[in-house]
Structures are given as structure tokens and as C-alpha cells.
């Protein structure tokens, strides 16, 4: 079965990103399931901030997602409108908005809501984490 994960909750004030990560791990441990893509929306886009530094006694959820995505060839999509609003910017948006630096972490890509629609249409199930 093909899944899309739709994450909305902040990596700091909710467990949405952590719960989705554990769910993804469980799916990928099964040979019957795969992940079409992961779409971060609203405050969950903060996970893609390369400048984020959690306390040393906490797991860095951004790095965990990056490693999982790389290991299993999963695309990590970040809503471009929500990301720009929160200062998560890639190199092309940096140039477009005449900024001096970008902050999008490796392994994440900025996309519009059309990508979410595409993911949902190509999946058997979409699971939302708030």
C-alpha cells in the first residue's frame, strides 16, 4: 500500500513530526508498504530550517527525517508559502527576494499545494499528523 504523510504540527510544540517519523519507520519496516512522499505544512515547515539547533539531550528530528528520506528515497516536501512566511528559504527564493542567505536544510524541497494534491492522488492512503 502506498502512503502520503501530511504533517502540520510544529516540531517544537507538538509531537506531529515525531509521531509521523515513527509511523514512517514502521511502514518502511514492512515490505507491503511504501511512502509516496511527505508533505510538511503550517508550522511543521520549521523542521526544514537548517539553522535549527535543538538541545543536546533531544533528538534532532530534522536530521532523523533527512536520514530516513535518504535511506529510503523518500521526497520531503515543504509548503513554499508556509515556509517563506516562517523564514525557511531555498537558494532560488533567496535570490528572488534579494536576501543574503538561505535556510532550507538539505533533503527538503519547497513545493506548492499542487504537489500535495499529486501525492494524495497517487497514494492509497493519506495520513495527517497535527
N, C-alpha and C positions, 0 to 999 in steps of 0.2 A: 504494500500500500504506500502511496506517495503522499507526503505531508508537506504543508506550508505552516511555518510558525510565524505568528503575528504578535509582536511584543510591544506593549505600550507603557509599562511601568518603569519608573526611574531605577537605575542600578543602585541608587543610594537610599531611597526612601521606600522601596518595595522589594519584594522577592521575585518579581516577574522575570527578570533576566536570569536569575539563579535557577528558578523553577524550570524555565524553558530550557536552560542548559542541561539540567539533569534529565529532563524529558527527552531531549535530543540524544543524549548519551544512551538512554535506554532504547530508543528507536534504532539507533545505529548498531547496537549490540545484537539486534535481530536481523537475520538475513531476509526477512519478509518485508521490511520497511525501508524507506529512503526519505530523504528530505529534499524537496524541490528547491526550497530557499527559505531564508529567514528575513523577515521584514521588521525593522525597528521603526517605531512611530511615536509621536509625542515625546515625553521625557525619556523614553528608552534610548533615544538617539545619543544621549550623553555617554553611552557605552563606547561610542566610536571616537571619543575625544582622546587623541594621542597624549595630551598633557595631563590626563587624569592620573593621580597618584593616590591609591587607597592606602590606609595604614598598613604597616608591615605585618601585622598579625591577621590581616584579611586577605583572602584570595583575590587576585586581580581578575575580575570577571571578564574584562575586555580581552586580556591575554588568553584566558581559557577558551573564549569563543573563537579567537583567531586561530589557536592551535587546532581546535576541533574542526573548524572550517577547512583549514589547510589539509589536515589528515584525511578528511572525507570528501574533499572537493565540493564544499557547500558554499553558495554565494550568500554573503551577508549584506543585505541592502538596508540603507538608511534613508528615511524620507528626507528629501532635499529641503523642503520648506521648513520642516521642524528642525532640521539640523542647522540651517542658516540662522534661524531665529535664536538658536542657542549657542552660536559661535563655533559650530563644528563645520569646517570648511575645507574643501579639497583645493588642489593647486589651481585648477581652472577657475573656480569661483573666487579664489584669492585674486587672480589677475582681473577677472571681470569686475569685481567690487573695489579694485585698487587698494588691496590690503597688503601688508608686508610679510605675513606668514599664514600658513595653513595649519590645521589641527586635526585632520582626519587620520585616524590610525590605520596602519597597514591591514589589509584584508577586508576592509569595509569599502562600500561604494555608494555614492549618493545617487538616488533614483527617485522618480516621481511615483505617484499613486497608481499610474498605469502599470507599473511593474508589479505592484501588489495584485491588481486585477488579473494580470497574466499568470502569476503564481497560483492564485486561487483557481483559475480556470484549468490549470494543468495538474492539479492535485486532486486526490480523492477526498482528503480532509484538510481543513484549516483549523488550527488550534490557536486560541487567543490567550495571552498571558497579560494580566493587568497588574 
